[in-house]
Amino acid sequence: MPFPYKTVLITGATSGIGLALAERMISAGIFVIAIGRRKDRLGALVEKHGSEKVAAEPFDVSDLDAMPAWVEQITSKYPRLDSIILNAGFQRSLDFTSPSTISLSSVSAELTTNYLSPLHMVSLFLPHLISLAQSPTSIVLVSSGLAVLPLPRCANYSATKAAVHSLAWSLRCQLSGPESPHTHHIKVIEIMPPAVQTELHPQQKDLVEAGQDQPGIELERYIEETWVDLVGEEEKEEIVHSMLRERLEAVEGPRKGAWEGFVRAMRGAGLRF
């Protein structure tokens, strides 16, 4: 089974894809550590499923300064943690034709939550995951189809997801390379959702006013296909929904082939890459 993990931490677990994945994993007998800012929703999740199946750990993932101590607390409290799913994120529109409407503080917050937070978490959780050398472990990064085909309306969001996508490639390459046998038990999985009907879009005033606040496919339908891909017989490094697969492959196939050739050449020449 390609998803053999028993104790999984999920960020952004109070709504949308994070919450739906948490409940799907709980139903499969996986112990979930649910992370989010909204304590009431985390409490409701524990009340619904029971503390023997899910733990609530309130935390603001954008608080990078508090993160090192928090990660140390989490790994001490849950020593069997073997998978982290870094899903938290939000999206805002940017109109460069009307620069005065752009909130640079919001741009920075979006970058922090969507990219810097996962980058920090990967770095901070890695010592714990490396220490579990006798068991399979994983880092699951949730990016987006917009990582490959950016949507001009949400330029910053698309850019942050492109950064997560690039990070997944490089992280996987490092952890699975011949130079690092001590990290071969850590799998790097990227989930690349299409537009899904969650709270991501209704939180954006401009989309609500335009009547475009519920684009995409139903959440339940999306989660079901994603779960099948996660636990299927074929181990997948990238989980791409069927509605995106052909379009993304046309772009990513040649690019990935060129990148893998570049890495092989660098390795062959004994160069740092």
C-alpha positions as CSV (number, residue, x, y, z in Angstrom):
1,M,0.0,0.0,0.0
2,P,1.7,3.3,-1.1
3,F,0.2,5.2,1.8
4,P,1.3,3.1,4.8
5,Y,1.4,6.0,7.3
6,K,-0.4,5.7,10.6
7,T,0.0,9.1,12.3
8,V,-0.6,12.0,9.9
9,L,-0.4,15.7,10.6
10,I,-2.5,17.9,8.4
11,T,-2.3,21.7,8.2
12,G,-5.4,23.7,7.2
13,A,-7.6,21.0,8.7
14,T,-10.5,23.2,9.7
15,S,-12.1,23.4,6.2
16,G,-11.9,22.4,2.6
17,I,-9.5,19.9,1.3
18,G,-7.6,19.7,4.6
19,L,-10.7,18.9,6.6
20,A,-12.0,16.4,4.0
21,L,-8.7,14.6,3.8
22,A,-8.6,14.5,7.6
23,E,-12.0,12.8,7.8
24,R,-11.2,10.4,5.0
25,M,-8.0,9.3,6.8
26,I,-9.8,9.0,10.1
27,S,-12.3,6.7,8.5
28,A,-9.4,4.6,7.2
29,G,-8.0,4.1,10.7
30,I,-5.2,6.7,10.4
31,F,-4.6,8.9,13.5
32,V,-4.8,12.5,12.4
33,I,-3.2,15.5,14.1
34,A,-5.4,18.4,12.9
35,I,-3.8,21.8,12.7
36,G,-5.6,25.1,12.2
37,R,-6.3,28.5,13.7
38,R,-10.0,28.0,14.4
39,K,-10.2,26.2,17.7
40,D,-14.0,25.8,17.5
41,R,-13.8,23.8,14.3
42,L,-10.9,21.7,15.6
43,G,-12.9,21.0,18.7
44,A,-15.9,19.9,16.6
45,L,-13.7,17.5,14.6
46,V,-12.5,15.8,17.8
47,E,-16.0,15.7,19.3
48,K,-17.3,14.1,16.1
49,H,-14.7,11.4,15.8
50,G,-13.2,11.0,19.2
51,S,-9.9,11.8,20.8
52,E,-8.6,8.3,20.1
53,K,-8.8,9.0,16.4
54,V,-7.9,12.6,16.0
55,A,-6.0,15.3,18.0
56,A,-6.6,19.0,17.7
57,E,-3.5,21.2,17.8
58,P,-4.4,24.9,17.2
59,F,-1.6,26.8,15.6
60,D,-1.2,29.7,13.1
61,V,1.2,28.3,10.5
62,S,2.1,31.8,9.4
63,D,3.8,32.4,12.7
64,L,7.3,31.5,11.5
65,D,9.0,32.7,14.7
66,A,6.9,30.4,16.9
67,M,7.3,27.4,14.6
68,P,10.6,25.9,15.8
69,A,9.3,25.5,19.4
70,W,5.9,24.3,18.2
71,V,7.4,21.6,16.0
72,E,9.6,20.4,18.8
73,Q,6.5,20.2,21.0
74,I,4.6,18.3,18.3
75,T,7.3,15.7,17.7
76,S,7.7,15.2,21.4
77,K,4.0,14.7,22.0
78,Y,3.5,12.5,18.9
79,P,6.8,10.5,18.5
80,R,5.1,8.1,16.0
81,L,4.3,11.0,13.6
82,D,5.3,9.6,10.2
83,S,3.6,11.9,7.6
84,I,3.0,15.6,7.3
85,I,0.5,17.0,4.8
86,L,1.2,20.7,4.3
87,N,-2.1,22.0,2.9
88,A,-2.8,25.4,4.6
89,G,-3.2,28.3,2.2
90,F,-5.3,31.1,1.0
91,Q,-5.9,33.0,-2.3
92,R,-6.4,36.7,-3.1
93,S,-6.9,38.5,-6.4
94,L,-4.3,41.1,-7.7
95,D,-5.2,43.8,-10.2
96,F,-2.0,45.3,-11.6
97,T,-4.0,47.6,-13.8
98,S,-5.2,49.3,-10.6
99,P,-2.1,49.3,-8.3
100,S,-3.7,51.3,-5.6
101,T,-6.0,48.3,-4.8
102,I,-3.1,46.0,-4.1
103,S,-2.5,45.3,-0.4
104,L,1.2,44.5,-0.1
105,S,0.7,43.2,3.4
106,S,-1.8,40.7,2.0
107,V,0.7,39.8,-0.7
108,S,3.3,39.1,2.0
109,A,0.9,37.1,4.1
110,E,-0.1,35.0,1.1
111,L,3.5,34.2,0.4
112,T,4.2,33.4,4.0
113,T,1.2,31.0,4.4
114,N,1.4,29.4,1.1
115,Y,5.2,28.9,0.6
116,L,7.4,30.1,3.4
117,S,5.4,28.1,6.0
118,P,5.7,24.8,4.2
119,L,9.4,25.4,3.5
120,H,10.0,26.1,7.2
121,M,7.9,23.1,8.3
122,V,9.8,20.8,6.0
123,S,13.1,21.9,7.4
124,L,11.9,21.7,11.0
125,F,10.2,18.3,10.7
126,L,12.9,16.6,8.7
127,P,15.1,15.7,11.7
128,H,12.2,13.8,13.2
129,L,11.3,12.1,10.0
130,I,15.0,11.1,9.4
131,S,15.1,9.6,12.9
132,L,12.4,7.1,11.9
133,A,14.7,5.3,9.5
134,Q,13.1,1.9,10.1
135,S,9.7,3.0,8.9
136,P,8.4,4.7,5.8
137,T,7.6,8.4,6.2
138,S,6.4,11.1,3.9
139,I,6.1,14.8,3.2
140,V,3.0,15.7,1.3
141,L,2.9,19.1,-0.3
142,V,-0.4,20.5,-1.6
143,S,0.2,22.9,-4.6
144,S,-2.3,23.5,-7.4
145,G,-2.8,23.1,-11.1
146,L,-2.1,26.9,-11.1
147,A,1.5,26.0,-10.3
148,V,1.9,25.0,-13.9
149,L,-0.8,27.1,-15.6
150,P,-1.0,30.3,-13.7
151,L,-4.3,32.3,-13.4
152,P,-3.6,36.0,-14.1
153,R,-6.3,37.1,-11.6
154,C,-4.4,35.5,-8.7
155,A,-0.9,36.0,-9.8
156,N,0.7,35.8,-6.3
157,Y,-1.2,32.7,-5.4
158,S,-0.2,31.0,-8.6
159,A,3.5,32.0,-8.0
160,T,3.4,30.6,-4.5
161,K,2.1,27.3,-5.7
162,A,4.7,27.3,-8.5
163,A,7.3,27.7,-5.7
164,V,5.8,24.7,-3.8
165,H,5.8,22.7,-7.0
166,S,9.5,23.5,-7.6
167,L,10.3,22.8,-4.0
168,A,8.7,19.3,-4.3
169,W,10.9,18.4,-7.3
170,S,14.1,19.5,-5.6
171,L,13.2,18.1,-2.2
172,R,12.4,14.7,-3.7
173,C,15.6,14.7,-5.7
174,Q,17.7,15.4,-2.6
175,L,16.0,12.9,-0.3
176,S,16.1,10.1,-2.9
177,G,19.5,10.6,-4.3
178,P,22.4,8.2,-4.1
179,E,24.3,10.8,-1.9
180,S,21.7,10.5,0.8
181,P,20.8,6.9,1.7
182,H,19.7,7.9,5.2
183,T,16.7,9.8,3.8
184,H,15.5,7.2,1.2
185,H,12.6,6.2,3.6
186,I,11.1,9.7,3.2
187,K,8.8,10.0,0.3
188,V,7.8,13.3,-1.2
189,I,4.3,13.5,-2.6
190,E,2.7,16.5,-4.3
191,I,-1.0,16.9,-4.5
192,M,-2.0,19.3,-7.3
193,P,-5.8,20.1,-7.1
194,P,-7.8,21.8,-9.8
195,A,-10.4,24.4,-8.7
196,V,-12.5,22.7,-5.9
197,Q,-15.6,24.0,-4.3
198,T,-14.3,25.0,-0.8
199,E,-14.1,28.2,1.2
200,L,-11.0,29.4,-0.8
201,H,-13.1,31.3,-3.3
202,P,-16.1,32.6,-1.2
203,Q,-13.6,34.5,1.0
204,Q,-12.8,36.7,-2.0
205,K,-15.1,39.7,-2.2
206,D,-14.5,40.3,-5.9
207,L,-15.4,36.7,-6.8
208,V,-18.6,36.9,-4.7
209,E,-19.6,40.1,-6.3
210,A,-19.0,38.5,-9.8
211,G,-21.0,35.4,-8.8
212,Q,-17.9,33.3,-9.4
213,D,-17.3,32.2,-5.8
214,Q,-17.9,28.4,-6.3
215,P,-15.9,27.3,-9.4
216,G,-14.6,23.9,-9.9
217,I,-15.7,20.4,-8.9
218,E,-17.4,19.2,-5.7
219,L,-15.2,18.6,-2.8
220,E,-16.4,15.1,-2.1
221,R,-15.8,14.0,-5.7
222,Y,-12.3,15.5,-5.6
223,I,-11.3,13.9,-2.3
224,E,-12.6,10.5,-3.4
225,E,-10.4,10.4,-6.5
226,T,-7.4,11.8,-4.6
227,W,-7.7,9.2,-1.9
228,V,-7.8,6.4,-4.5
229,D,-4.6,7.8,-6.0
230,L,-2.9,8.0,-2.6
231,V,-3.7,4.4,-1.6
232,G,-3.7,2.7,-5.0
233,E,-1.4,-0.1,-6.0
234,E,0.7,2.3,-8.1
235,E,2.9,4.6,-6.1
236,K,2.5,8.2,-7.3
237,E,4.8,11.1,-6.7
238,E,2.3,13.6,-8.0
239,I,-1.5,13.3,-7.4
240,V,-3.1,15.2,-10.3
241,H,-6.9,15.1,-10.8
242,S,-8.1,13.5,-14.0
243,M,-9.6,16.8,-15.3
244,L,-6.1,18.4,-15.2
245,R,-3.9,15.4,-16.0
246,E,-3.7,15.6,-19.8
247,R,-3.3,19.4,-19.9
248,L,-0.6,19.4,-17.3
249,E,1.2,16.4,-18.8
250,A,1.5,18.3,-22.1
251,V,3.4,21.1,-20.3
252,E,5.2,19.2,-17.6
253,G,6.3,16.0,-19.5
254,P,9.0,17.7,-21.6
255,R,10.0,20.1,-18.8
256,K,10.4,17.3,-16.3
257,G,12.4,15.2,-18.8
258,A,14.7,18.1,-19.4
259,W,15.1,18.7,-15.7
260,E,15.9,15.1,-14.9
261,G,18.5,15.1,-17.7
262,F,20.1,18.2,-16.2
263,V,20.3,16.6,-12.8
264,R,21.8,13.4,-14.2
265,A,24.4,15.5,-16.1
266,M,25.3,17.4,-12.9
267,R,25.6,14.2,-10.9
268,G,27.7,12.6,-13.6
269,A,30.1,15.6,-13.6
270,G,30.4,15.4,-9.8
271,L,29.0,19.0,-9.5
272,R,26.8,20.4,-6.7
273,F,23.3,20.8,-8.0
